[in-house]
Amino acid sequence: MTAQIINGNDVAKEIRAELKKEIAELKEKHNLVPGLVTVLVGADPASQVYVGQKERTSENLGIYSERYDLEENTSQEELLKLIDKLNKDPKIHGILVQLPLPKHLNEEEVLYAIDPKKDVDGFHPVNVGKLMIGEPDYLPCTPHGIQQLLMRTGVETKGAEVVVVGRSNIVGKPIANIMLQKKEGANATVTICHTATKDMAFHTKRADILIVAAGKAKAITADMVKEGVVVIDVGVNQIGTTADGKRILSGDVDYDAVKEKAKAITPVPGGVGPMTITMLMMNTVRAAKVAAGLT
């Protein structure tokens, strides 16, 4: 068996086309333009790339975009003052503070200061709590992207054994909660594995759908999965460089070996990654509609 490749670029392109049409209709029928602001503190190269991608995607879709580039030594008080200003700005519907923040800043306090209605990352405790009870305003972007990949490629989740490797607040915990909900694209039986799990392979071999966000290159090997599993690999790890200096990336799954047993699998890169920014845009559109009383 050679796996179907779940192409995140293709699915993201499909969703962005839908969003672009919806945004144009909101502007034409309701004079409503969704607005997204990104806040970057310091000059972390990876963060600059991510923020740039979000800006370009916003522009392409017709979302109003603002960007604040703050000095590395920006104080907690200055950052919180900016967030308060953005919370009150009616043309801004989504606020994204790019993580990680410099070490002198209190990340938790910053995230909690964002108005939950503008928390398009889905990290505020109010939004996490709404997810837990099955009434979310916004789903966290990467887990939501995973769910969309499964739904749009015809993977049946109802009654499936879903095993999640990793328990982070960004991926592991929220995707487990999403898959538990009695809703379309979910309604699964979920197991979470982590660094204290005694026999990881015992659990991963039971998975109909295996979602891996372990943060370790090739942590899941072919002997740890069953034939016909659907594998969603969230990991992105640099394992070397080419002769011309380009990064060599690996997921958390031994892709070449596991794809020979899997029914379907996401590649790295080109799998989950393209979905994250797309879901951010979807959340921003939803936030604008909520603010305008359209949903």
C-alpha positions as CSV (number, residue, x, y, z in Angstrom):
1,M,0.0,0.0,0.0
2,T,1.3,3.5,-0.9
3,A,-0.5,6.3,0.8
4,Q,-2.7,9.0,-0.7
5,I,-0.8,12.3,-0.1
6,I,-2.9,14.8,1.7
7,N,-1.9,18.1,0.0
8,G,-2.3,21.0,2.4
9,N,-1.5,23.5,-0.3
10,D,-4.4,22.3,-2.5
11,V,-6.9,22.3,0.4
12,A,-5.7,25.7,1.6
13,K,-6.1,27.1,-1.9
14,E,-9.7,25.8,-2.1
15,I,-10.6,27.4,1.3
16,R,-8.9,30.7,0.4
17,A,-11.0,30.9,-2.8
18,E,-14.1,30.5,-0.7
19,L,-13.0,33.2,1.7
20,K,-12.1,35.6,-1.0
21,K,-15.6,35.3,-2.4
22,E,-17.2,35.7,1.0
23,I,-15.1,38.8,1.8
24,A,-16.1,40.4,-1.5
25,E,-19.7,39.8,-0.7
26,L,-19.4,41.2,2.8
27,K,-17.9,44.4,1.4
28,E,-20.6,44.7,-1.4
29,K,-23.7,43.8,0.7
30,H,-22.7,45.1,4.1
31,N,-19.9,47.6,3.6
32,L,-17.9,45.3,5.9
33,V,-14.1,44.7,5.5
34,P,-12.6,42.2,8.0
35,G,-9.6,43.7,9.7
36,L,-6.5,41.9,11.1
37,V,-3.6,43.3,13.0
38,T,-0.3,41.6,13.6
39,V,2.1,42.7,16.4
40,L,5.7,41.6,16.2
41,V,8.1,42.4,19.1
42,G,11.8,42.1,18.2
43,A,13.4,40.8,15.1
44,D,13.2,37.1,15.3
45,P,13.8,35.9,11.6
46,A,11.2,33.1,11.7
47,S,8.6,35.4,13.2
48,Q,9.3,38.0,10.6
49,V,8.7,35.4,7.9
50,Y,5.4,34.3,9.5
51,V,4.1,37.8,9.9
52,G,5.0,38.6,6.3
53,Q,3.1,35.6,5.1
54,K,0.0,36.7,7.1
55,E,0.2,40.2,5.6
56,R,0.4,38.9,2.0
57,T,-2.4,36.4,2.5
58,S,-4.6,39.1,4.0
59,E,-4.0,41.5,1.1
60,N,-4.7,38.7,-1.4
61,L,-8.0,37.9,0.2
62,G,-9.2,41.5,0.6
63,I,-8.7,41.6,4.4
64,Y,-7.7,45.0,5.8
65,S,-4.3,44.5,7.4
66,E,-2.2,46.5,9.9
67,R,1.2,45.6,11.3
68,Y,3.1,46.8,14.3
69,D,6.8,46.1,14.6
70,L,8.0,46.9,18.1
71,E,11.5,47.1,19.5
72,E,13.0,44.1,21.3
73,N,13.1,46.2,24.5
74,T,9.4,47.1,24.4
75,S,8.0,47.1,27.9
76,Q,5.0,45.0,29.2
77,E,3.2,48.2,29.9
78,E,3.7,49.5,26.3
79,L,2.6,46.3,24.7
80,L,-0.5,46.1,26.9
81,K,-1.4,49.7,26.1
82,L,-1.2,48.9,22.4
83,I,-3.4,45.8,22.8
84,D,-6.0,47.9,24.7
85,K,-6.0,50.4,21.8
86,L,-6.5,47.7,19.3
87,N,-9.3,46.1,21.4
88,K,-11.2,49.4,21.0
89,D,-10.6,49.9,17.3
90,P,-13.8,49.0,15.4
91,K,-12.0,48.4,12.1
92,I,-9.9,45.7,13.7
93,H,-11.6,42.3,14.1
94,G,-8.6,40.1,14.8
95,I,-5.5,40.7,16.9
96,L,-2.5,38.4,16.5
97,V,0.5,38.9,18.8
98,Q,3.3,36.8,17.2
99,L,4.9,34.3,19.5
100,P,7.4,33.8,21.0
101,L,7.8,37.1,22.8
102,P,11.1,38.3,24.2
103,K,11.9,36.7,27.6
104,H,11.3,39.8,29.6
105,L,7.6,39.9,28.6
106,N,4.8,38.0,30.3
107,E,3.3,36.0,27.4
108,E,0.3,34.8,29.4
109,E,-0.7,38.3,30.5
110,V,-0.4,39.6,26.9
111,L,-2.6,36.9,25.4
112,Y,-5.2,37.3,28.2
113,A,-5.3,41.0,27.5
114,I,-6.7,40.5,24.0
115,D,-10.5,40.8,23.7
116,P,-11.8,37.2,23.4
117,K,-13.9,38.4,20.5
118,K,-10.8,39.5,18.6
119,D,-8.7,36.5,19.7
120,V,-8.5,34.9,16.2
121,D,-5.7,32.5,17.4
122,G,-8.2,30.9,19.8
123,F,-5.8,31.0,22.8
124,H,-7.7,33.1,25.2
125,P,-9.1,31.1,28.2
126,V,-12.6,32.2,27.3
127,N,-12.2,30.7,23.9
128,V,-10.5,27.6,25.2
129,G,-13.4,27.1,27.6
130,K,-16.0,27.5,24.8
131,L,-14.1,24.9,22.8
132,M,-14.3,22.5,25.8
133,I,-18.1,22.8,26.0
134,G,-18.5,22.5,22.3
135,E,-19.6,26.1,21.6
136,P,-16.5,27.7,20.2
137,D,-16.4,31.1,18.6
138,Y,-13.0,30.4,17.1
139,L,-11.0,27.1,16.8
140,P,-7.2,27.3,17.2
141,C,-5.8,27.6,13.8
142,T,-3.5,24.5,13.4
143,P,-6.1,22.1,15.0
144,H,-8.8,23.6,12.9
145,G,-6.6,23.2,9.8
146,I,-6.2,19.5,10.7
147,Q,-9.9,19.0,11.0
148,Q,-10.5,20.7,7.6
149,L,-7.8,18.5,6.0
150,L,-9.6,15.4,7.3
151,M,-13.1,16.6,6.3
152,R,-12.1,17.8,2.8
153,T,-10.2,14.7,1.9
154,G,-13.1,12.4,2.9
155,V,-11.6,10.8,6.0
156,E,-14.4,9.4,8.2
157,T,-13.9,10.6,11.8
158,K,-17.2,9.4,13.4
159,G,-16.4,6.4,15.7
160,A,-12.7,6.4,14.6
161,E,-9.9,5.7,17.0
162,V,-7.9,9.0,17.0
163,V,-4.5,9.0,18.7
164,V,-2.8,12.3,19.4
165,V,0.9,12.3,20.2
166,G,1.7,15.5,22.0
167,R,-0.2,17.6,24.6
168,S,0.7,21.2,23.9
169,N,-1.9,24.0,24.4
170,I,-1.4,24.9,20.7
171,V,-2.0,21.6,19.0
172,G,-2.3,18.4,21.2
173,K,-5.0,19.5,23.7
174,P,-7.2,21.5,21.3
175,I,-7.2,18.9,18.5
176,A,-8.1,16.2,21.1
177,N,-11.1,18.3,22.2
178,I,-12.1,19.1,18.7
179,M,-12.2,15.5,17.7
180,L,-14.2,14.6,20.8
181,Q,-17.1,16.9,20.0
182,K,-20.4,15.3,18.7
183,K,-20.2,17.2,15.5
184,E,-19.3,16.7,11.8
185,G,-15.6,16.0,11.3
186,A,-15.3,14.8,14.8
187,N,-17.3,12.4,17.1
188,A,-14.2,10.2,17.6
189,T,-12.7,8.2,20.4
190,V,-9.6,10.0,21.4
191,T,-6.3,9.0,23.2
192,I,-3.6,11.4,24.0
193,C,0.0,10.2,24.3
194,H,3.0,12.2,25.7
195,T,6.5,11.9,27.1
196,A,5.2,9.9,30.2
197,T,3.3,7.4,28.1
198,K,4.7,4.0,29.0
199,D,4.1,2.1,25.7
200,M,3.6,4.6,22.9
201,A,3.5,2.0,20.2
202,F,0.6,0.1,22.0
203,H,-1.5,3.2,21.5
204,T,-0.3,4.4,18.1
205,K,-0.9,0.9,16.6
206,R,-4.6,1.2,17.5
207,A,-5.1,4.5,15.6
208,D,-7.3,4.8,12.6
209,I,-6.2,8.5,12.6
210,L,-2.8,9.4,14.0
211,I,-2.1,13.1,14.7
212,V,1.5,13.7,15.7
213,A,2.8,16.9,17.3
214,A,5.7,15.5,19.3
215,G,8.4,18.0,18.4
216,K,10.9,15.3,17.6
217,A,12.0,14.3,14.1
218,K,10.9,10.8,12.9
219,A,9.5,10.0,16.4
220,I,6.9,7.7,14.8
221,T,8.3,4.8,12.8
222,A,6.6,2.3,10.6
223,D,6.5,-0.4,13.2
224,M,4.4,1.9,15.4
225,V,1.4,2.2,13.0
226,K,-1.1,-0.3,11.5
227,E,-1.9,-0.8,7.9
228,G,-4.4,1.7,6.6
229,V,-3.9,4.4,9.1
230,V,-4.4,8.1,8.2
231,V,-1.4,10.1,9.5
232,I,-1.4,13.9,10.1
233,D,2.1,15.0,10.8
234,V,2.3,18.5,12.5
235,G,6.0,18.5,13.2
236,V,8.6,20.6,11.3
237,N,12.2,19.8,12.3
238,Q,15.4,20.9,10.6
239,I,17.6,17.8,10.3
240,G,20.3,19.3,8.1
241,T,21.2,21.7,5.3
242,T,21.9,21.1,1.6
243,A,25.2,22.1,-0.1
244,D,23.7,25.4,-1.1
245,G,22.5,26.2,2.5
246,K,18.8,25.3,2.2
247,R,17.2,23.7,5.2
248,I,16.4,19.9,5.1
249,L,13.1,19.4,7.0
250,S,11.5,16.4,8.6
251,G,8.2,15.9,10.3
252,D,7.6,14.0,13.5
253,V,6.9,10.9,11.4
254,D,9.3,8.7,9.4
255,Y,7.5,9.7,6.2
256,D,9.2,7.4,3.7
257,A,8.6,4.3,5.7
258,V,5.2,5.1,7.2
259,K,3.7,6.1,3.8
260,E,4.1,2.5,2.6
261,K,1.6,1.4,5.4
262,A,-0.7,4.4,5.6
263,K,-3.9,4.9,3.7
264,A,-3.2,8.7,3.7
265,I,-0.5,10.9,5.0
266,T,0.5,14.6,5.1
267,P,3.9,15.6,3.8
268,V,6.3,18.0,5.5
269,P,6.4,20.6,4.2
270,G,3.2,21.1,2.3
271,G,0.7,19.3,4.7
272,V,-0.6,21.0,7.8
273,G,1.6,24.2,7.5
274,P,-0.4,25.9,4.7
275,M,-3.6,25.4,6.6
276,T,-2.7,27.4,9.7
277,I,-2.6,30.8,8.1
278,T,-5.7,29.9,6.1
279,M,-7.6,29.2,9.3
280,L,-6.4,32.5,10.8
281,M,-8.1,34.2,7.8
282,M,-11.3,32.2,8.3
283,N,-11.4,33.2,12.0
284,T,-10.8,36.9,11.1
285,V,-13.8,36.8,8.7
286,R,-15.9,35.1,11.3
287,A,-14.9,37.8,13.9
288,A,-16.0,40.5,11.5
289,K,-19.3,38.9,11.0
290,V,-19.8,38.4,14.7
291,A,-19.0,42.1,15.4
292,A,-21.5,43.1,12.7
293,G,-24.2,40.8,14.0
294,L,-24.2,38.7,10.9
295,T,-23.8,35.4,12.6
